[in-house]
Amino acid sequence: MNNKEIMGMSAVAITVTVMISGSFLSLTYGQSQTINSNNTAGTGGATKKPLPVLLIHGYASDASVWTKWEDLLKKDSIPFYPITFYKSDDKCGSAADHAKELNTQVQQILKNMTTESSPKKVNIVGHSKGGLDARVFLSNDTFANSKAVANLIMIGTPNAGSPIAQSSNICEPAVEDLKPGAADTKVGMNSNTKYYTIAGDWNPSLMFNCPQVLGGVGYSQLPKPNDGLVSVSSVESQGYFHNLGHTSDCHSNLLGDKEYGLARSNTWEVRSGVRQCVYVKLNIFCE
């Protein structure tokens, strides 16, 4: 297969996968009831309060990718808002435009919150480019609402870009945000927010796990391990990110039970100066 054919296949692979991982912001609310009894704080067994979770889809996708997570969040009685961008191109809008609209969306959600918490807080989960949209929003000091995000969980987000996007002009201008060196991959951190990652360590021989990625074309072009479109090293590229773990899923399939379980229950923390990880049980979705 010559280089031209490989590039063509890669573009198709991106298109197919991206169509499953877009960006959204329709305010659908998952009704919250009493939080499960296992959501307790470390001291005194005090009940934790669930924070609303904003679900931001990725490039060339829409809010429908979160169907599984919506069911799981409802089961755990955690309020959620699948995001659809109405004022900018939902599937192919830039991270900068999505960040501006996200600021408005967060403001509306905060106003609707009926909680005694002060100040009010939300969590954000972003798949693929959705994580970059959130990072741009959080990095902008002019967005007062960006200080209200307790945790950002980025799933398969190309935080250092993806080389596969370099030869593509599909879904402009969004695809420009996915290229290595893009401005949105270089934004700074928000000191009010904790940043977490979940990445895919996919085996292309398991085609039943990801038939839409054609023969693992993207996998062969990226540093290993990767999810077929984004390398683990890109997802975890910043030192202030906390790795929640890896799954065996490819990029478009990173929104299932396994990824939800990693986001829902636990994290790994590396103690400074100690060459070991300490397992810490917590519930990121709660205060």
SEKOL-242695 format. One record per residue: residue number from 0; x, y, z of N, C-alpha, C in turn. Coordinates in pm, whole numbers, plus 50000, padded with zeros to 5 digits. Last residue first. Layout:
<atoms>
ATOM  NUM  X  Y  Z  X  Y  Z  X  Y  Z
...
</atoms>
This chain:
<atoms>
ATOM  286  48094  51572  54554  48171  51677  54620  48274  51613  54712
ATOM  285  48122  51321  54289  48061  51384  54406  48152  51493  54464
ATOM  284  48258  51198  54088  48135  51265  54052  48069  51337  54168
ATOM  283  48469  51067  54202  48497  51193  54136  48369  51271  54107
ATOM  282  48507  50912  54482  48400  50926  54385  48416  51062  54321
ATOM  281  48780  50694  54571  48703  50818  54579  48594  50816  54473
ATOM  280  49062  50538  54693  48921  50519  54661  48848  50652  54677
ATOM  279  49377  50516  54567  49291  50600  54648  49147  50582  54604
ATOM  278  49682  50362  54568  49544  50348  54525  49453  50424  54621
ATOM  277  49980  50501  54479  49895  50471  54593  49751  50471  54545
ATOM  276  50268  50396  54311  50136  50455  54305  50055  50411  54425
ATOM  275  50612  50484  54354  50502  50390  54362  50370  50465  54355
ATOM  274  50854  50623  54429  50834  50551  54304  50727  50443  54318
ATOM  273  50826  50941  54561  50811  50799  54590  50779  50726  54461
ATOM  272  50825  51207  54499  50948  51150  54550  50941  51003  54582
ATOM  271  50481  51238  54556  50604  51305  54516  50726  51239  54581
ATOM  270  50270  50971  54471  50325  51057  54575  50461  51111  54533
ATOM  269  50024  50954  54241  50166  50927  54259  50221  51024  54363
ATOM  268  49706  50801  54248  49786  50919  54277  49931  50878  54298
ATOM  267  49433  50694  54063  49568  50662  54112  49642  50792  54137
ATOM  266  49085  50651  54147  49194  50714  54076  49326  50667  54135
ATOM  265  48737  50537  54118  48870  50549  54174  48970  50621  54087
ATOM  264  48461  50560  54020  48499  50504  54150  48637  50537  54203
ATOM  263  48399  50676  53769  48303  50678  53880  48365  50648  54016
ATOM  262  48595  50631  53584  48561  50769  53620  48480  50775  53749
ATOM  261  48592  50352  53571  48715  50423  53607  48686  50565  53654
ATOM  260  48327  50308  53488  48372  50257  53617  48499  50326  53664
ATOM  259  48333  50419  53233  48249  50479  53336  48294  50436  53475
ATOM  258  48499  50235  53108  48544  50373  53123  48462  50445  53230
ATOM  257  48335  50007  53123  48469  50007  53180  48518  50149  53205
ATOM  256  48094  50070  52988  48093  50042  53132  48231  50054  53195
ATOM  255  48197  50316  52740  48120  50204  52791  48130  50188  52941
ATOM  254  48334  50477  52553  48228  50533  52636  48136  50422  52688
ATOM  253  48517  50411  52357  48566  50444  52490  48460  50499  52585
ATOM  252  48493  50348  52092  48423  50263  52189  48460  50292  52333
ATOM  251  48652  50501  51934  48509  50524  51926  48429  50445  52028
ATOM  250  48915  50399  52002  48874  50537  52026  48723  50556  52031
ATOM  249  48890  50069  52154  48940  50164  52055  48871  50300  52077
ATOM  248  48963  49926  52479  48873  49973  52374  48942  50067  52276
ATOM  247  49090  49840  52702  49130  49777  52576  49045  49825  52459
ATOM  246  49181  50121  52912  49097  50008  52877  49142  49955  52742
ATOM  245  49363  50268  53186  49349  50236  53044  49247  50124  53027
ATOM  244  49335  50537  53434  49355  50401  53386  49335  50388  53237
ATOM  243  49353  50790  53525  49256  50703  53591  49270  50558  53547
ATOM  242  49616  51008  53572  49570  50895  53493  49476  50806  53573
ATOM  241  49602  51349  53590  49603  51228  53673  49540  51114  53592
ATOM  240  49804  51616  53468  49694  51521  53447  49711  51401  53540
ATOM  239  50028  51765  53492  49926  51785  53595  49803  51698  53573
ATOM  238  50186  51708  53269  50227  51657  53399  50123  51672  53508
ATOM  237  50027  51602  52968  50059  51708  53064  50087  51651  53202
ATOM  236  49960  51374  52813  50079  51453  52780  50118  51560  52882
ATOM  235  49783  51162  52783  49841  51187  52915  49959  51284  52909
ATOM  234  49717  51154  52512  49611  51172  52612  49670  51220  52744
ATOM  233  49970  51098  52406  49905  51225  52376  49796  51254  52479
ATOM  232  50020  50841  52500  50113  50948  52537  50053  51086  52509
ATOM  231  49823  50694  52374  49813  50713  52519  49902  50829  52562
ATOM  230  49718  50839  52061  49812  50762  52143  49789  50791  52291
ATOM  229  49428  50799  51866  49502  50885  51960  49593  50797  52046
ATOM  228  49332  50600  51700  49333  50737  51651  49414  50832  51738
ATOM  227  49385  50360  51823  49354  50358  51681  49352  50496  51620
ATOM  226  49471  50406  52075  49334  50356  52061  49289  50348  51917
ATOM  225  49803  50288  52167  49707  50388  52122  49570  50324  52106
ATOM  224  50134  50253  52319  49999  50208  52285  49913  50324  52237
ATOM  223  50289  50347  52007  50215  50248  52086  50237  50278  52235
ATOM  222  50235  50619  51783  50316  50556  51888  50229  50458  51966
ATOM  221  50066  50542  51468  50081  50614  51594  50178  50544  51688
ATOM  220  50011  50391  51249  50078  50519  51227  50113  50593  51356
ATOM  219  49865  50171  51322  50002  50149  51274  50080  50279  51257
ATOM  218  49616  50285  51385  49697  50222  51489  49842  50211  51445
ATOM  217  49504  50353  51141  49553  50457  51230  49645  50403  51336
ATOM  216  49443  50091  51047  49532  50180  50972  49589  50289  51062
ATOM  215  49290  49875  51135  49390  49931  51224  49488  50024  51155
ATOM  214  49094  49805  50952  49218  49730  50954  49325  49787  51044
ATOM  213  48923  50084  51010  48954  49995  50899  49091  49930  50910
ATOM  212  48720  50093  51265  48855  50142  51233  48915  50043  51134
ATOM  211  48486  49951  51301  48479  50072  51222  48616  50133  51192
ATOM  210  48524  49735  51470  48523  49709  51326  48525  49835  51241
ATOM  209  48629  49679  51745  48626  49810  51680  48627  49793  51528
ATOM  208  48607  49427  51838  48599  49533  51937  48588  49670  51872
ATOM  207  48659  49267  51628  48521  49267  51677  48498  49379  51777
ATOM  206  48933  49288  51601  48848  49369  51514  48703  49372  51558
ATOM  205  49185  49261  51753  49051  49240  51807  48951  49324  51728
ATOM  204  49409  49352  51644  49371  49216  51606  49232  49182  51657
ATOM  203  49461  49597  51760  49388  49594  51633  49351  49455  51585
ATOM  202  49410  49670  52086  49479  49568  52005  49403  49554  51874
ATOM  201  49446  49977  52268  49370  49888  52181  49460  49789  52106
ATOM  200  49407  50144  52521  49523  50065  52478  49466  49949  52395
ATOM  199  49270  50460  52575  49251  50328  52518  49383  50266  52475
ATOM  198  49247  50646  52887  49298  50622  52752  49270  50479  52707
ATOM  197  49150  50913  53082  49127  50771  53056  49166  50748  52911
ATOM  196  49251  51165  53317  49248  51106  53184  49213  50958  53189
ATOM  195  49176  51475  53491  49193  51330  53487  49186  51280  53343
ATOM  194  49237  51759  53684  49232  51704  53549  49263  51554  53552
ATOM  193  49062  51979  53893  49149  51863  53884  49127  51796  53749
ATOM  192  49050  52337  53915  49000  52211  53859  49106  52102  53866
ATOM  191  49160  52574  53977  49039  52537  54052  48988  52398  54015
ATOM  190  49363  52627  53804  49400  52583  53939  49281  52541  54023
ATOM  189  49372  52516  53485  49289  52595  53575  49314  52543  53716
ATOM  188  49655  52524  53262  49562  52458  53352  49482  52560  53432
ATOM  187  49686  52647  52918  49729  52618  53054  49620  52554  53137
ATOM  186  49700  52509  52583  49644  52598  52686  49687  52552  52825
ATOM  185  49778  52350  52376  49883  52417  52453  49830  52507  52564
ATOM  184  49577  52261  52220  49654  52158  52292  49758  52219  52386
ATOM  183  49485  52485  52092  49403  52431  52200  49475  52322  52279
ATOM  182  49674  52530  51888  49668  52620  52004  49591  52559  52121
ATOM  181  49851  52240  51772  49736  52330  51768  49725  52409  51898
ATOM  180  50050  52049  51789  50090  52189  51791  49975  52288  51785
ATOM  179  49884  51807  51591  49992  51837  51687  50034  51984  51675
ATOM  178  49530  51861  51544  49664  51845  51489  49771  51879  51593
ATOM  177  49280  51919  51626  49331  51786  51658  49474  51764  51614
ATOM  176  49198  52158  51529  49222  52150  51674  49284  52018  51715
ATOM  175  49138  52103  51269  49261  52179  51296  49298  52171  51444
ATOM  174  48888  51988  51278  49002  51900  51257  49134  51970  51285
ATOM  173  48712  52208  51302  48739  52122  51417  48865  52038  51400
ATOM  172  48622  52373  51102  48760  52390  51147  48802  52295  51260
ATOM  171  48615  52076  50894  48678  52202  50933  48577  52289  51008
ATOM  170  48580  51800  50816  48513  51861  50931  48591  51982  50984
ATOM  169  48889  51716  50674  48750  51677  50696  48698  51744  50823
ATOM  168  49143  51734  50600  49071  51861  50606  48922  51836  50624
ATOM  167  49439  51558  50704  49293  51564  50683  49242  51707  50686
ATOM  166  49693  51512  50784  49667  51501  50641  49518  51512  50608
ATOM  165  49683  51534  51063  49766  51627  50985  49733  51626  50837
ATOM  164  49553  51340  51204  49474  51456  51162  49553  51549  51070
ATOM  163  49750  51165  51278  49657  51121  51174  49577  51240  51121
ATOM  162  49883  51277  51495  49944  51287  51361  49848  51249  51249
ATOM  161  49700  51457  51729  49714  51325  51666  49771  51342  51526
ATOM  160  49763  51642  52039  49728  51625  51898  49742  51481  51852
ATOM  159  49792  51625  52302  49910  51670  52229  49888  51653  52079
ATOM  158  49541  51537  52369  49592  51657  52436  49723  51709  52377
ATOM  157  49303  51395  52246  49436  51416  52188  49500  51543  52244
ATOM  156  49125  51193  52474  49145  51330  52424  49287  51347  52370
ATOM  155  49020  50964  52592  49074  50957  52456  49098  51093  52394
ATOM  154  48852  51164  52807  48855  51026  52760  48903  51023  52614
ATOM  153  48897  51356  53087  48917  51353  52942  48937  51209  52896
ATOM  152  48728  51516  53333  48773  51383  53295  48778  51377  53143
ATOM  151  48766  51767  53562  48753  51742  53419  48810  51603  53391
ATOM  150  48608  51896  53854  48690  51793  53790  48661  51788  53640
ATOM  149  48481  52143  53916  48561  52071  54016  48658  51973  53950
ATOM  148  48425  52450  53787  48441  52310  53747  48534  52240  53845
ATOM  147  48408  52719  53825  48307  52637  53891  48319  52488  53856
ATOM  146  48568  52874  53678  48615  52846  53813  48520  52751  53888
ATOM  145  48433  52930  53451  48535  52825  53443  48589  52788  53580
ATOM  144  48273  53148  53483  48215  53017  53512  48317  52904  53508
ATOM  143  48418  53363  53392  48405  53347  53536  48354  53208  53572
ATOM  142  48630  53387  53148  48510  53308  53173  48498  53282  53323
ATOM  141  48871  53502  53146  48758  53593  53129  48625  53520  53147
ATOM  140  49056  53301  53158  49026  53372  53282  48907  53466  53269
ATOM  139  49051  53001  53009  49019  53140  52980  48973  53211  53107
ATOM  138  49078  52734  53061  49201  52815  53060  49174  52964  53044
ATOM  137  48831  52615  53033  48888  52627  53168  49007  52721  53172
ATOM  136  48799  52622  52752  48705  52692  52840  48768  52717  52977
ATOM  135  49005  52449  52680  49008  52588  52635  48916  52673  52722
ATOM  134  48914  52211  52800  49042  52270  52842  49051  52416  52801
ATOM  133  48677  52162  52655  48671  52193  52798  48799  52258  52847
ATOM  132  48783  52105  52404  48687  52216  52420  48682  52260  52566
ATOM  131  48928  51878  52474  49000  51999  52433  48908  52121  52443
ATOM  130  48722  51699  52526  48816  51732  52632  48895  51858  52601
ATOM  129  48608  51678  52276  48531  51739  52383  48617  51777  52502
ATOM  128  48778  51531  52121  48791  51676  52114  48709  51746  52223
ATOM  127  48731  51264  52343  48808  51309  52228  48821  51462  52229
ATOM  126  48480  51353  52572  48536  51247  52488  48608  51309  52370
ATOM  125  48472  51485  52896  48484  51512  52753  48544  51395  52680
ATOM  124  48289  51580  53172  48351  51464  53107  48354  51493  52957
ATOM  123  48293  51795  53449  48285  51782  53304  48353  51653  53262
ATOM  122  48095  51899  53732  48202  51819  53673  48183  51816  53522
ATOM  121  48036  52200  53925  47995  52096  53831  48118  52015  53794
ATOM  120  47930  52393  54213  48031  52327  54131  47966  52228  54035
ATOM  119  47876  52691  54402  47823  52580  54324  47930  52525  54231
ATOM  118  48086  52762  54693  48018  52795  54568  47966  52671  54496
ATOM  117  47826  52597  54844  47873  52731  54814  48026  52729  54808
ATOM  116  47536  52394  54840  47681  52407  54823  47717  52550  54789
ATOM  115  47274  52352  54843  47325  52439  54949  47475  52461  54936
ATOM  114  47105  52363  54531  47195  52299  54625  47241  52400  54728
ATOM  113  46982  52355  54248  46920  52377  54379  47002  52301  54481
ATOM  112  47080  52503  53947  47115  52412  54055  47045  52451  54184
ATOM  111  47040  52692  53756  46933  52594  53777  46959  52500  53894
ATOM  110  47276  52829  53750  47156  52900  53794  47044  52804  53828
ATOM  109  47441  52632  53640  47464  52678  53777  47342  52750  53833
ATOM  108  47337  52621  53380  47327  52504  53468  47345  52544  53614
ATOM  107  47408  52873  53282  47267  52834  53290  47248  52717  53386
ATOM  106  47688  52854  53293  47618  52958  53368  47471  52921  53387
ATOM  105  47732  52651  53109  47764  52630  53250  47692  52731  53338
ATOM  104  47655  52783  52872  47584  52664  52916  47607  52638  53066
ATOM  103  47845  52986  52853  47704  53020  52869  47624  52903  52923
ATOM  102  48073  52827  52817  48066  52922  52928  47921  52961  52958
ATOM  101  48018  52701  52579  48019  52621  52702  48010  52711  52824
ATOM  100  48060  52903  52400  47923  52858  52423  47913  52776  52550
ATOM  99  48338  52920  52421  48255  53037  52447  48112  52995  52479
ATOM  98  48414  52661  52342  48445  52708  52477  48358  52828  52515
ATOM  97  48340  52655  52075  48269  52569  52169  48293  52614  52313
ATOM  96  48528  52834  51971  48385  52866  51965  48305  52782  52064
ATOM  95  48765  52689  52029  48747  52826  52080  48600  52864  52081
ATOM  94  48736  52454  51888  48740  52447  52034  48716  52585  52095
ATOM  93  48504  52491  51612  48636  52501  51674  48626  52491  51826
ATOM  92  48264  52247  51488  48304  52378  51539  48440  52376  51605
ATOM  91  48146  52017  51394  48274  52059  51334  48320  52197  51381
ATOM  90  47910  51964  51537  48002  51855  51504  48139  51903  51462
ATOM  89  47795  52224  51583  47801  52122  51688  47906  52016  51659
ATOM  88  47893  52542  51521  47878  52412  51455  47898  52300  51557
ATOM  87  47723  52743  51766  47838  52715  51679  47817  52576  51621
ATOM  86  47492  52742  51904  47534  52870  51846  47659  52858  51761
ATOM  85  47460  52484  52004  47359  52538  51914  47405  52665  51843
ATOM  84  47603  52198  52100  47640  52337  52071  47546  52392  51964
ATOM  83  47501  51997  52364  47490  52022  52220  47519  52169  52197
ATOM  82  47581  51775  52626  47599  51907  52566  47581  51903  52414
ATOM  81  47393  51626  52877  47462  51604  52750  47465  51736  52671
ATOM  80  47410  51652  53206  47368  51737  53096  47449  51701  52971
ATOM  79  47294  51490  53510  47385  51506  53397  47323  51593  53289
ATOM  78  47296  51371  53849  47241  51459  53745  47342  51481  53633
ATOM  77  47289  51041  53956  47378  51156  53936  47321  51243  53824
ATOM  76  47196  50784  54024  47127  50905  54071  47215  51029  54065
ATOM  75  47296  50565  53905  47368  50613  54023  47308  50742  54079
ATOM  74  47123  50546  53691  47126  50436  53788  47193  50480  53917
ATOM  73  47198  50773  53551  47064  50764  53609  47059  50658  53718
ATOM  72  47452  50690  53472  47439  50805  53562  47301  50807  53627
ATOM  71  47384  50481  53298  47463  50454  53418  47453  50567  53520
ATOM  70  47243  50614  53097  47178  50507  53173  47252  50481  53304
ATOM  69  47444  50785  53008  47321  50841  53063  47248  50736  53147
ATOM  68  47629  50606  52903  47662  50679  53026  47537  50741  53089
ATOM  67  47488  50523  52673  47525  50427  52778  47553  50498  52908
ATOM  66  47464  50770  52530  47346  50692  52571  47377  50596  52685
ATOM  65  47651  50942  52425  47649  50925  52570  47533  50839  52620
ATOM  64  47624  50990  52158  47730  50896  52199  47724  50863  52348
ATOM  63  47442  51190  52113  47391  51053  52117  47496  50952  52161
ATOM  62  47554  51437  52077  47525  51395  52214  47478  51250  52225
ATOM  61  47789  51380  51807  47682  51452  51874  47652  51385  52008
ATOM  60  48076  51446  51592  47982  51360  51661  47870  51442  51723
ATOM  59  48310  51570  51506  48218  51513  51408  48117  51418  51470
ATOM  58  48476  51525  51816  48483  51573  51678  48387  51496  51587
ATOM  57  48275  51450  52110  48394  51485  52035  48370  51532  51892
ATOM  56  48065  51572  52382  48105  51477  52278  48226  51530  52200
ATOM  55  48049  51618  52719  48084  51687  52595  48138  51587  52493
ATOM  54  47842  51637  52985  47898  51538  52894  47922  51603  52758
ATOM  53  47855  51741  53315  47836  51786  53177  47909  51689  53085
ATOM  52  47700  51648  53606  47805  51609  53513  47769  51657  53373
ATOM  51  47646  51786  53930  47601  51767  53792  47720  51737  53701
ATOM  50  47755  51595  54214  47764  51716  54134  47708  51687  53995
ATOM  49  47604  51446  54494  47645  51433  54355  47648  51567  54284
ATOM  48  47744  51466  54816  47640  51513  54727  47688  51501  54582
ATOM  47  47811  51208  55053  47857  51302  54952  47740  51343  54864
ATOM  46  47748  51170  55397  47704  51145  55260  47756  51252  55166
ATOM  45  48003  51080  55625  47908  51179  55578  47873  51152  55432
ATOM  44  48171  50915  55772  48071  50853  55689  47967  50950  55636
ATOM  43  48381  51022  55916  48249  51032  55974  48139  50971  55891
ATOM  42  48568  51071  55627  48559  51093  55771  48415  51100  55814
ATOM  41  48548  51027  55355  48643  50947  55431  48630  50964  55581
ATOM  40  48200  51014  55249  48330  51079  55266  48418  50995  55356
ATOM  39  48027  50786  55038  48048  50853  55166  48187  50910  55173
ATOM  38  47851  50620  54857  47913  50749  54829  47930  50826  54959
ATOM  37  47704  50399  54914  47849  50384  54917  47922  50513  54886
ATOM  36  47436  50462  54886  47490  50460  55021  47640  50447  55026
ATOM  35  47371  50693  54616  47391  50558  54668  47463  50560  54801
ATOM  34  47163  50982  54670  47287  50921  54622  47307  50785  54688
ATOM  33  46828  51018  54584  46923  51002  54693  47047  50929  54643
ATOM  32  46822  51155  54259  46749  51123  54380  46850  51111  54493
ATOM  31  46813  51345  53967  46891  51298  54080  46802  51271  54200
ATOM  30  46755  51300  53626  46697  51328  53758  46779  51265  53869
ATOM  29  46950  51445  53392  46923  51316  53454  46874  51340  53595
ATOM  28  46855  51667  53143  46891  51652  53283  46853  51515  53334
ATOM  27  46987  51810  52862  46904  51701  52909  46948  51670  53050
ATOM  26  47062  52053  52686  47050  52040  52830  46947  51935  52869
ATOM  25  47294  51982  52442  47152  51994  52470  47131  51967  52617
ATOM  24  47562  51984  52326  47526  52061  52444  47376  52083  52462
ATOM  23  47857  51815  52188  47716  51846  52200  47683  51928  52323
ATOM  22  48068  51654  51943  48056  51749  52053  47914  51800  52065
ATOM  21  48162  51306  51850  48151  51449  51833  48146  51542  51951
ATOM  20  48216  51026  51781  48269  51088  51902  48256  51239  51909
ATOM  19  48144  50910  51550  48090  50847  51670  48132  50923  51794
ATOM  18  48272  51035  51356  48127  51045  51350  48063  50986  51474
ATOM  17  48529  50951  51404  48490  51082  51452  48338  51097  51453
ATOM  16  48533  50713  51267  48541  50712  51412  48490  50842  51470
ATOM  15  48503  50797  50999  48412  50699  51056  48411  50706  51207
ATOM  14  48714  50983  50973  48576  51022  50949  48480  50928  51018
ATOM  13  48939  50830  51025  48907  50943  51112  48761  50979  51098
ATOM  12  48923  50653  50813  48916  50602  50950  48880  50712  51047
ATOM  11  48957  50828  50600  48830  50757  50615  48812  50708  50756
ATOM  10  49219  50904  50647  49113  51005  50646  48977  50942  50665
ATOM  9  49345  50659  50620  49347  50727  50750  49236  50830  50758
ATOM  8  49308  50608  50351  49247  50519  50449  49240  50586  50585
ATOM  7  49466  50814  50247  49324  50808  50219  49250  50723  50319
ATOM  6  49716  50742  50339  49658  50869  50382  49508  50870  50360
ATOM  5  49747  50500  50203  49744  50500  50349  49679  50627  50402
ATOM  4  49757  50592  49940  49647  50505  49982  49633  50503  50134
ATOM  3  49991  50740  49947  49866  50807  49913  49747  50724  49960
ATOM  2  50187  50549  50003  50156  50652  50103  50023  50720  50076
ATOM  1  50068  50218  49901  50153  50337  49894  50105  50442  49992
ATOM  0  50086  49880  50000  50000  50000  50000  50089  50124  50000
</atoms>
